[in-house]
Every structure is written in structure tokens, then in C-alpha cells.
Amino acid sequence: MGLQKILNPSDIVVVANTADDIWISGNLVSPDLDTVVYTLANMVDRSKWWGIEGDSFSTSEFLKRLGHGEMMALGDLDRAVHIFRSDLLREGRTLSQATKRLCQALGVKERVFPMTDDSVSTMIETPEGEMHLQEYWVGRCGKPDAKAVRFEGIEKAKPSPQFLDALSKEENVLIGPSNPVTSVGPILALKSVREILKTKRVVAISPLAGDMPFSGPAAKFMRAWGYPVNDQGVADLLGCVDLMVVSPESSYPGPSVKMNTFMKSKEDSVRLAREIAELMELI
């Protein structure tokens, strides 16, 4: 995370999507939240941008030998984090409390909050029936057509107290170049979040290069929601953005700044972070 290199840890607040979360082999896997924590702890596997660098998969492989296949290949160190989190949840802690404990254990000084302490699941409607996002993307490799996307449980879910507190205090909000439907969409769909964001200065980095997503099923999901796969579609989908940061080839007609948003190295991440921070007058 480039911002980590140029800002004080106390100035960084990260809110992570938890609608991708799923229980596997008795433990809660929280992919977006874990990727944020691992990145800030400088231990993320940068070749995949998920999991822990240098992790082994002995437990996962032995489970397969025992006839207990898992939908996701979980590394041994990664699994330890899931056990750590899940035991805290089983003791009655909230996901926010468990995340704070995890950050403390890994030496993460930035403030990292789950979007909610309630259960929300992203569900994908396909010609083969409805399935959880992880089943769609990991189990089925994103191959089925996506007819619709919904967030199960979102109507009753509340933003985590820490998220609401930070949102009320911060004036500048940066939406990263994540999938606008399944990574950002659940956060914005929580009660009152969009309304509060309309009172803030919101800058969003487009996840597209021209009309193509850098990675993942963003295009399929945007079409499933009826949005064109371009920066105008991203801005309309988010619905609360004051300024878009787009790639040089973008044709977005709204308020925007063109930058090289493609990040393939740490240096690229720091460069873009510095440009964004200067744009938002954070440094």
C-alpha cells in the first residue's frame, strides 16, 4: 500500500468489505480484510495479492488426502489467522474487536475496520442457480454468466461503530481501484453510508484501464447491474464521487484527473499514492 510509505500510520483509516467472507472448515475467512491487514503488515503474497508470502499448504493438501476438499486453498499461516479470528468470535467478540486484536498481534499501526460486524454475503445469480461469490469466483473460476448480484443480509446490517465514527470525523475519503460492485458496493449499500459520503470530499480511483478492468470479474458484475463498463459507469454506480482518477486513455467526461493507475510494483504503488495524496492535499 503506497499510502503507508508516505503518510503517518495514525492518518490512515481503511474500511474493508466483508461481504466476501465465508466459513471454511469451521473458521471465518475474510479475504478483503485479510489482504488489507497482510499488506499493511508487509507480509502479503504480492504475486497474488492474497494470502501470506512464503506460506505452505500442508494442511490443505493433507485434508485433500483425507477426502476433505476445501473450496479455497488456504495456506497454513493464513489458516492460523482464521483460527485466531474465529476463536475470538466464538468467545463473543465482534469482528471489529477481532480485527483490532489481529492488527495488534501483527504490528499493524494503521486503523483497519470491517465495514460491519453483521453477516452480509454477496450472492451471484447464474444460469446454474444462485451461489456465493467465493463459489462463483474461486470454485467455478468466474466462468458462469452473472445475471444478477445481491447482498444477502444488507438490509439489516449496520456499519461497524468504528467505521461510522471515522466517517463522521474524516473529511477526505479515497475509494481504491477495487471491484465497484462486489468490493465497494457492499460498503456503500450499508445504511446511511452514501448519505454521509455526500457531505465529504470523495476521490475514487477507477479500477478500469479505458473500458477494461485491471483484473477480476468487475465487467461481468457491472453489466449484471446494468452499468456500462467504462469510467462513467463506475462513477454512476458509486454515486457519491466528487473526483475520478482515471487512466490516460479514459473518455470519462466528468470531473477527473488522468494518471497512470496501473500498479505492477511497489514503486508504482508509492508513485500513485504520492500523486493522490498531493491531489487531496494530504502531504
C-alpha positions as CSV (number, residue, x, y, z in Angstrom):
1,M,0.0,0.0,0.0
2,G,1.7,3.2,-1.2
3,L,0.0,5.5,1.2
4,Q,1.6,3.6,4.0
5,K,5.0,4.8,2.8
6,I,4.2,8.5,2.7
7,L,1.7,9.1,5.5
8,N,1.8,8.6,9.2
9,P,0.0,5.4,10.3
10,S,-2.3,7.4,12.5
11,D,-3.6,9.3,9.4
12,I,-4.7,6.1,7.6
13,V,-8.1,4.5,8.2
14,V,-9.0,1.5,6.0
15,V,-12.5,0.1,5.8
16,A,-12.7,-3.3,4.2
17,N,-15.5,-5.1,2.6
18,T,-16.7,-8.2,4.4
19,A,-19.5,-9.4,2.1
20,D,-16.9,-11.9,0.6
21,D,-16.5,-13.6,3.9
22,I,-17.2,-17.3,4.2
23,W,-16.8,-20.0,6.8
24,I,-14.5,-22.8,5.7
25,S,-13.6,-25.9,7.8
26,G,-15.0,-24.2,10.8
27,N,-13.3,-20.9,10.5
28,L,-14.2,-17.5,9.1
29,V,-12.2,-16.5,6.0
30,S,-12.3,-12.7,5.4
31,P,-10.5,-12.2,2.0
32,D,-10.6,-8.4,1.6
33,L,-10.0,-7.7,5.3
34,D,-7.1,-10.1,5.4
35,T,-5.5,-8.7,2.3
36,V,-5.6,-5.3,3.8
37,V,-4.0,-6.5,7.1
38,Y,-1.4,-8.6,5.4
39,T,-0.4,-5.7,3.1
40,L,-0.1,-3.3,6.0
41,A,1.9,-5.9,7.9
42,N,4.2,-6.2,4.8
43,M,3.5,-10.0,4.6
44,V,1.1,-10.2,1.7
45,D,1.9,-12.5,-1.2
46,R,2.5,-9.8,-3.9
47,S,2.4,-12.3,-6.7
48,K,-1.3,-13.0,-6.0
49,W,-2.3,-10.1,-3.7
50,W,-3.9,-12.5,-1.3
51,G,-2.5,-14.9,1.3
52,I,0.8,-14.7,3.1
53,E,4.2,-14.6,1.3
54,G,6.1,-17.9,1.5
55,D,3.1,-19.7,3.1
56,S,2.9,-23.5,2.9
57,F,-0.2,-25.5,2.2
58,S,0.5,-28.8,4.1
59,T,-2.8,-28.7,6.0
60,S,-4.9,-28.1,2.8
61,E,-3.0,-30.8,0.9
62,F,-3.4,-33.3,3.8
63,L,-7.1,-32.5,4.1
64,K,-7.5,-33.4,0.4
65,R,-5.8,-36.8,1.1
66,L,-8.3,-37.3,3.8
67,G,-11.1,-36.7,1.4
68,H,-12.0,-33.3,2.8
69,G,-11.5,-31.0,-0.1
70,E,-11.9,-27.2,0.5
71,M,-13.2,-24.7,-2.0
72,M,-10.3,-22.4,-1.3
73,A,-6.7,-23.4,-0.9
74,L,-5.8,-21.9,2.4
75,G,-2.2,-21.5,3.5
76,D,-1.0,-22.8,6.8
77,L,-0.2,-19.4,8.2
78,D,-3.3,-17.9,6.7
79,R,-5.3,-20.6,8.3
80,A,-3.8,-19.7,11.7
81,V,-5.2,-16.2,11.3
82,H,-8.6,-17.6,10.5
83,I,-8.5,-19.8,13.6
84,F,-7.3,-16.8,15.7
85,R,-10.2,-14.6,14.4
86,S,-12.8,-17.4,14.7
87,D,-12.0,-18.3,18.3
88,L,-12.4,-14.7,19.3
89,L,-15.8,-14.6,17.5
90,R,-16.8,-17.8,19.2
91,E,-15.9,-16.2,22.6
92,G,-18.4,-13.4,21.8
93,R,-16.1,-10.8,20.3
94,T,-17.3,-8.8,17.3
95,L,-15.4,-8.9,14.0
96,S,-14.2,-5.3,14.7
97,Q,-12.7,-6.4,18.1
98,A,-11.2,-9.5,16.5
99,T,-9.7,-7.3,13.7
100,K,-8.2,-4.9,16.3
101,R,-6.6,-7.9,18.1
102,L,-5.2,-9.2,14.9
103,C,-3.7,-5.9,13.9
104,Q,-2.1,-5.5,17.3
105,A,-0.6,-9.1,17.0
106,L,0.8,-8.3,13.6
107,G,2.1,-4.9,14.4
108,V,-0.2,-3.0,12.1
109,K,-0.5,0.6,13.4
110,E,-3.0,1.9,10.8
111,R,-6.6,1.7,11.8
112,V,-8.4,-1.2,9.9
113,F,-12.1,-1.7,10.3
114,P,-14.6,-4.2,8.8
115,M,-17.5,-2.5,7.1
116,T,-19.9,-4.2,9.5
117,D,-20.0,-6.6,12.4
118,D,-23.1,-8.2,10.9
119,S,-23.3,-11.0,8.4
120,V,-23.5,-10.0,4.8
121,S,-22.9,-12.3,1.8
122,T,-22.5,-11.4,-1.9
123,M,-24.6,-13.7,-3.9
124,I,-24.3,-14.2,-7.7
125,E,-27.3,-15.3,-9.8
126,T,-26.1,-17.5,-12.7
127,P,-27.8,-19.8,-15.2
128,E,-26.8,-22.6,-12.9
129,G,-28.5,-21.0,-9.9
130,E,-27.5,-18.6,-7.2
131,M,-24.2,-19.1,-5.5
132,H,-21.9,-17.3,-3.0
133,L,-19.2,-15.0,-4.6
134,Q,-16.4,-17.4,-3.4
135,E,-18.1,-20.4,-5.1
136,Y,-18.6,-18.3,-8.2
137,W,-15.1,-16.8,-8.4
138,V,-12.9,-19.5,-6.7
139,G,-15.0,-22.7,-7.0
140,R,-16.2,-22.0,-10.6
141,C,-13.3,-19.7,-11.7
142,G,-15.8,-17.0,-12.6
143,K,-17.0,-18.9,-15.7
144,P,-20.8,-18.8,-15.4
145,D,-22.6,-15.8,-16.7
146,A,-23.6,-13.3,-13.9
147,K,-27.2,-12.4,-14.3
148,A,-27.6,-10.5,-11.0
149,V,-25.7,-9.6,-7.9
150,R,-27.2,-9.1,-4.5
151,F,-26.0,-8.6,-0.9
152,E,-27.8,-11.0,1.4
153,G,-28.4,-9.5,4.8
154,I,-27.5,-5.9,3.8
155,E,-30.9,-4.6,4.8
156,K,-30.4,-5.5,8.5
157,A,-26.6,-4.8,8.6
158,K,-25.3,-1.7,10.2
159,P,-21.9,-0.1,9.6
160,S,-19.4,-1.0,12.3
161,P,-19.2,1.6,15.1
162,Q,-15.6,2.3,14.3
163,F,-16.4,2.8,10.6
164,L,-19.2,5.3,11.4
165,D,-17.0,7.2,13.9
166,A,-14.2,7.5,11.4
167,L,-16.6,8.5,8.6
168,S,-18.1,11.2,10.8
169,K,-14.6,12.7,11.5
170,E,-12.7,12.4,8.3
171,E,-13.2,15.0,5.6
172,N,-11.3,13.2,2.8
173,V,-12.4,9.8,1.6
174,L,-10.5,7.7,-1.0
175,I,-12.2,4.8,-2.8
176,G,-9.5,2.5,-4.1
177,P,-9.4,0.8,-7.5
178,S,-11.4,-2.3,-6.4
179,N,-14.3,-4.0,-8.0
180,P,-17.1,-1.4,-7.8
181,V,-19.9,-3.9,-7.4
182,T,-18.6,-6.6,-5.0
183,S,-15.8,-4.9,-3.1
184,V,-17.1,-1.3,-2.8
185,G,-20.8,-1.9,-3.4
186,P,-21.5,-3.6,-0.1
187,I,-19.8,-0.8,1.8
188,L,-21.9,1.8,0.1
189,A,-25.0,-0.2,0.5
190,L,-24.9,-0.1,4.3
191,K,-27.4,2.2,5.9
192,S,-26.5,5.9,5.8
193,V,-23.1,5.5,4.3
194,R,-23.8,7.0,0.9
195,E,-25.7,9.9,2.6
196,I,-22.7,10.7,4.8
197,L,-20.3,10.4,1.9
198,K,-22.2,13.1,0.1
199,T,-21.0,15.5,2.8
200,K,-17.4,14.6,2.3
201,R,-14.7,15.1,-0.4
202,V,-14.7,11.7,-2.2
203,V,-12.0,10.8,-4.7
204,A,-12.3,7.4,-6.4
205,I,-9.5,5.6,-8.4
206,S,-11.0,3.8,-11.3
207,P,-10.4,0.1,-11.5
208,L,-10.5,0.3,-15.3
209,A,-7.9,1.0,-17.9
210,G,-10.1,2.5,-20.6
211,D,-13.0,0.2,-20.7
212,M,-11.2,-2.9,-19.3
213,P,-10.8,-3.9,-15.6
214,F,-7.3,-4.5,-14.5
215,S,-8.3,-7.8,-13.0
216,G,-11.3,-9.8,-11.7
217,P,-14.9,-10.1,-12.8
218,A,-15.8,-6.4,-12.5
219,A,-17.0,-6.2,-16.1
220,K,-19.4,-9.1,-15.7
221,F,-20.8,-7.7,-12.4
222,M,-21.2,-4.1,-13.8
223,R,-23.2,-5.5,-16.7
224,A,-25.3,-7.6,-14.3
225,W,-26.2,-4.3,-12.6
226,G,-27.0,-2.6,-15.8
227,Y,-24.0,-0.3,-16.0
228,P,-21.7,0.2,-19.0
229,V,-18.1,-1.0,-18.4
230,N,-16.4,2.4,-18.5
231,D,-15.5,5.1,-16.1
232,Q,-18.9,6.8,-16.4
233,G,-20.4,3.5,-15.4
234,V,-18.1,3.3,-12.4
235,A,-18.9,6.9,-11.3
236,D,-22.7,6.3,-11.7
237,L,-22.5,3.0,-9.8
238,L,-20.6,4.6,-6.9
239,G,-22.9,7.6,-6.9
240,C,-21.0,9.7,-4.4
241,V,-17.8,10.7,-6.1
242,D,-16.5,14.3,-6.4
243,L,-13.5,13.5,-8.5
244,M,-12.4,10.4,-10.5
245,V,-8.8,9.4,-11.0
246,V,-8.8,7.7,-14.4
247,S,-6.2,6.1,-16.8
248,P,-4.8,8.3,-19.6
249,E,-7.0,6.5,-22.2
250,S,-10.2,7.2,-20.4
251,S,-13.0,9.1,-22.1
252,Y,-14.8,10.0,-18.8
253,P,-16.4,13.4,-19.3
254,G,-16.9,14.2,-15.6
255,P,-14.6,15.9,-13.1
256,S,-11.4,13.8,-13.3
257,V,-7.6,13.7,-13.3
258,K,-5.7,11.4,-15.6
259,M,-2.9,9.3,-14.1
260,N,-1.0,6.1,-14.7
261,T,-3.1,4.0,-12.4
262,F,-1.6,0.6,-13.3
263,M,0.4,-0.8,-10.4
264,K,2.7,-3.7,-11.0
265,S,5.4,-2.9,-8.4
266,K,5.9,-1.3,-5.0
267,E,7.4,1.7,-6.8
268,D,4.2,2.1,-8.9
269,S,2.1,2.0,-5.7
270,V,4.2,4.6,-4.0
271,R,4.2,6.9,-7.0
272,L,0.4,6.7,-7.4
273,A,-0.1,7.2,-3.7
274,R,2.1,10.3,-3.7
275,E,0.2,11.7,-6.7
276,I,-3.1,11.0,-5.0
277,A,-2.0,12.4,-1.7
278,E,-0.8,15.6,-3.4
279,L,-4.1,15.8,-5.2
280,M,-6.1,15.5,-2.0
281,E,-3.6,17.9,-0.2
282,L,-2.7,15.2,2.3
283,I,1.0,16.0,2.2
